[in-house]
Amino acid sequence: MDAPWAKELSEKYYSQTLTMFVLHGNVRDLVPLRSENKTEFMPLHRFLRCGLFSSRDLVLTYDRGSGVAFAEPAMQQDFRRAIEGYDQFHAPVMRRHCRAIRWRAHLAR
């Protein structure tokens, strides 16, 4: 890894010092990624997905023009399945809370 900022980001992430990062500046520049005998220059989003966080299940990026994007379509599908499971489990509890809040608001009138 040639970029000093990437080395620092990696160290902080894998030491669990930080879990979220905001990268700014020339984020459209190409970033070098060294492998055994070659250096490949790639866009930042690919560098994050393939180089820095290749072992992670979920890599998200955000920019003001495009909004939130998943690094891979499969990541988005996994995320949606997890949210659907969460909703199925927690939706009955949330409905009860909403009914209780509406009832309390009705009594307060």
Secondary structure, 3 states (H helix, E strand, C coil): CCCHHHHHHHHHHHCCCCCCCCCCCCCCCEEEEECCCCEEEEEHHHHHHHHHCCCCCCCEEEECCCEEEECCHHHHHHHHHHHHHHHHHHHHHHHHHHHHHHHHHHHHC
